Amino acid sequence: MANFDERSGYIPCATEWGQWWQTIEEVYIEIDVPVGTTGKEIKCEIKPKHIKVQIKDQFVLQVYIYIFLSLKCLA
């Protein structure tokens, strides 16, 4: 199979918190962070069954995943 990503590109999906897009192998998530936010004010939890992002004690994204994710990229 030819590389789908190279042939088709990607189409970002805008959301209230930022945008996301996917390829055959990966999902990309981009979250808008308010100016002046420090790294200590951002909490990101990536697990095989959920993704949570919190900025300044407010949940921006909570996604529960119904398929198994490989976390090899986090090693």
C-alpha positions as CSV (number, residue, x, y, z in Angstrom):
1,M,0.0,0.0,0.0
2,A,1.3,3.4,-0.9
3,N,1.8,5.9,1.9
4,F,-1.7,7.2,2.5
5,D,-0.4,10.3,4.3
6,E,1.8,11.4,1.5
7,R,-0.9,11.0,-1.1
8,S,-3.8,12.6,0.8
9,G,-2.3,15.0,3.3
10,Y,-4.5,15.6,6.3
11,I,-7.5,17.7,7.2
12,P,-7.4,19.3,10.7
13,C,-10.7,19.3,12.6
14,A,-11.1,22.5,14.6
15,T,-12.5,22.2,18.1
16,E,-13.2,24.6,21.0
17,W,-9.9,23.5,22.6
18,G,-7.7,23.5,19.5
19,Q,-7.5,21.0,16.6
20,W,-6.8,17.3,15.8
21,W,-6.1,15.2,12.8
22,Q,-5.1,11.7,12.0
23,T,-3.1,9.5,9.7
24,I,-3.5,5.8,9.2
25,E,-1.0,5.2,12.0
26,E,-1.2,8.2,14.3
27,V,-3.6,10.8,15.9
28,Y,-2.3,14.3,16.5
29,I,-3.8,16.7,19.0
30,E,-3.0,20.4,19.3
31,I,-4.4,22.3,22.3
32,D,-4.6,26.1,22.4
33,V,-3.0,27.3,25.6
34,P,-3.6,30.8,27.0
35,V,-0.7,33.3,26.8
36,G,1.3,33.3,30.0
37,T,0.5,29.7,31.0
38,T,3.5,27.9,32.5
39,G,4.4,24.3,32.1
40,K,3.6,23.7,35.7
41,E,0.0,24.7,35.0
42,I,-0.5,22.0,32.4
43,K,-1.2,18.4,33.3
44,C,-1.3,15.8,30.6
45,E,-2.1,12.1,31.2
46,I,-1.8,9.7,28.4
47,K,-2.8,6.1,29.1
48,P,-3.8,3.2,26.8
49,K,-7.5,3.8,27.5
50,H,-7.8,7.6,28.0
51,I,-6.2,11.0,27.4
52,K,-6.7,13.9,29.8
53,V,-5.4,17.4,29.6
54,Q,-5.9,20.0,32.3
55,I,-4.8,23.7,32.2
56,K,-5.0,25.8,35.4
57,D,-7.2,23.2,37.2
58,Q,-9.7,23.1,34.3
59,F,-10.1,20.0,32.1
60,V,-9.7,21.0,28.5
61,L,-9.8,17.5,27.0
62,Q,-11.0,14.1,28.4
63,V,-11.1,11.3,25.9
64,Y,-11.9,7.7,26.6
65,I,-10.5,5.3,24.0
66,Y,-12.3,2.0,23.2
67,I,-9.3,0.4,21.4
68,F,-5.9,-0.4,22.8
69,L,-3.2,2.2,22.1
70,S,0.5,1.4,21.9
71,L,2.6,3.7,24.1
72,K,5.9,2.8,22.6
73,C,6.5,6.4,21.5
74,L,6.5,7.5,25.1
75,A,9.4,5.2,26.0
